[in-house]
Amino acid sequence: QVQLVESGGGLVQPGGSLRLSCAASGLTLDYSAIGWFRQAPGKEREGVSCISRSDGSTYYADSVKGRFAISRDNANNTVYLQMNSLKPEDTAVYYCAADRRGYSGTWYCRYRYLEVWGQGTLVTVSS
């Protein structure tokens, strides 16, 4: 059974940092495209950062460039999203997703067509 499990969410003050983890079972993440998405209350789900399987191209939403970083730990079959300088507008449920096709990071974040999704982890940025 293919499964993604996110962890690491929580309450953090503005300017703080969190690292989200996405652990996979039933698929090998280093052979998959990976994306982090978020959905705030009343808003559409948006792509935060996506990395291609085929060429390693990485996309970051303009709102998180320079603050967030996506990375893989192939040995542990886990993907991370390091989030720094957090702002209240980063508050959302964060989801990871994986796909075995070879589209670009930009394509995945724009169209959100990935095969497998996690259940999400809540990040709240508030003082």
N, C-alpha and C positions, 0 to 999 in steps of 0.2 A: 504494500500500500504506500503510495506516494504521499508524503506529508511534509508541510513546513510549519515550524513553530517559532513564533516571535517571542522575545522577552526583552526586558530592560527598560520598559516604559515606567513612568511614574510622574511625580510632581517635582518640578524644579523651578527655581527662581529665574527671572529674566537675567540673561548674561551667563547662566550656568551651562553645563554640558551633560549629555547623556550618550551612552553607546547602546544602540539596539542590536540584538543578535537575531539571526534567523537560522535555525538548525534544520537540516534536511534529512529525511529518511526515505528510502525507496528511489532516490535519484542522486546522481553525482553532480554537485553544483559547479565543479570546474568544467563540466561539459554542457553547462546550461547558461542561458542568459538569465540575468537576475535583475529584479527591479524592486525599489522601495517606493511605496505610494502612501498617500495620506488622505484622510477625509475628515474635514471639520464639520460640526453640526450645521445642517442646512446647506452644505456646499457639495459640489461634485468631487468625486475622487480624482486626485491629481498625481501625476508622476513626479516624484522627488528626485530620484537618481536611478538610472538604469545602465547596465553594462552588457555589451554584446558578447555572445559566445564566440562568434566567428572572428572578429577583428579586435576585440577588447575595447571598442569605442565606448566612451562613457558620456552619459548625458546628466547634467544637473539643471534643475529648474533655476531660473534667474533668481528667484527669491531665496535660494539656499547656497548659491555659488560663493565659495570662499569660507563658508561656515560648516558645511556638511561634507563628509567623505565616505564613499562606499569602498569596501574592501572584502577580500575573500580569505578564508583560512581553509585551504584545500585539505589539509591533514585532518581537520575536524569537521569537514563538510558543512561549514558555517559561513554565513555572510554577515557583515557588520555595517551599520550606519553610525558613524561618529558624528554627533551633532554638537557644535560649539556655538557660543554666543546666542543662545536661544532667546527667542522673542515670544511674547504672548500670542502672536499670530501663527506660531508654529504648533499651537495646541491642536491636536487631532488624534484620531486613531491611525496608527501607522501599520501598514501591511507590507509583507514581502511576497514576492511572486517569482516563479521560475518558468522557463520555457526552453524547449530543446531545439527550436528552429534558429535560423541564423540572421535574424534582422538586426538592425543597428540599435544602439541604446536609445537614440532619439525616437525611433519608430516605436519601441516598446513603451516608452514613457508617454508618448503622444496618444497612442491608440489603445493601450492597456489590454492588449490581447495576449495574455499569458495563460499557460495551461493550468498551472497549480498556484493556489493562493493560500496564505496562512490565515489565521483567525483574527489577527490584529492585536496590537498592544497600544494602550492609551498613554499619550504624552500630554501633560498639562504644564504649561509655563505660566506661572502666576506668583505674585508676591503676597 
